Amino acid sequence: YTLDNNILTAEQRQFYEDNGYLLIKKLVSDEDIERFRKEFVRICKKEVNLPGAMIMKDESLRSQYGQSEKVVNKVQDFQEDEELFRYCTLPEVLKYVECFTGPNIMAMHAMLINKLPDSDKQTFLHPMHQDLHYFPFRPADRIVCSWTAMERADQDNGCLVVQPGTHRQPLKPHAYPKWEHKANKLFHGLLDEDEKSPRVHLVMEKGDTVFFHPLLIHGSGINKTSGFRKSISCHFASSECHYIDVKNTTQEHLEKEIVEVTCKKYDMTSVELR
């Protein structure tokens, strides 16, 4: 799962091989995180126009708060935002990414997550899932996520939860969770979750960064505090990865949903994925 490199220690490599994730303390500077936070607030206030980005909001709060940080829970695909995309080019992040993807790196999917306070509805609980479900390219071992805490993340404010070693399992079927309330768009979860599989809550401080495999089963709990738990992340892949046809696979229904979303967003009648 790792490539020969002079960055990771033997212990770090072994940990990733065994567990499917690796936590690096204080990797991203406070200054950079503050810049990302300021840009996020500008996006929330619509001071920035972001072509291609998906701004995900809690619709139930929009009437109460209008256009503000209290409503936006995710900025997805921010590659056209020069300030946020700096995260995907940070040398301190890329030197670790290369240990998993090799030297020819593509940023595939970038997100800034703003986990809103949420005690009763569990709207921002992200069900346990594997990220490879969202990616129609392979090999999986040459894909890695870099996820940086923008402030302390713990069980109170909904930190990441991982099931160590599950990166060795195949891609499993995903769908919308069968909750009573409406699930967030594209927040798919495992259909058949092993409740007995051991879980680790990744308690992280500001600037800590976790790198994890796209098959690692993970999710995040609800934010029981009154604050907003922010993180910034990017999935990277080797540019040698190839696209696969997802027809007759567990990913086929997701492709249909992506096409529907895209057609609606850009007012098109059909779209071809490449």
Buried (B, 14 or more C-beta within 10 A) or exposed (E): BBBEBEEBEEEBBEBBBEBBBBBBEEBBEEEBBEBBBEBBBEBBEEEBEBEEBBBBBBEEBBEEBEBBBBBBBBBBBBBEBEBBBEBBEBEEBBBBBBBBBBEEBBBBBBBBBBBBBBEEBBBBBBBBBBBBBBBBBBEBBBBBBBBBBBBBBBEBBBBBBBBBBBBEBEBBEBBBBEBEEEBBEBBBBBEEBEEEEEBBBBBBEBBBBBBBBBBBBBBBBBBEBEEBBBBBBBBBBBEEBEEEEBEEBBBEBBBEEBBEBEEEEEEEEEBEEE
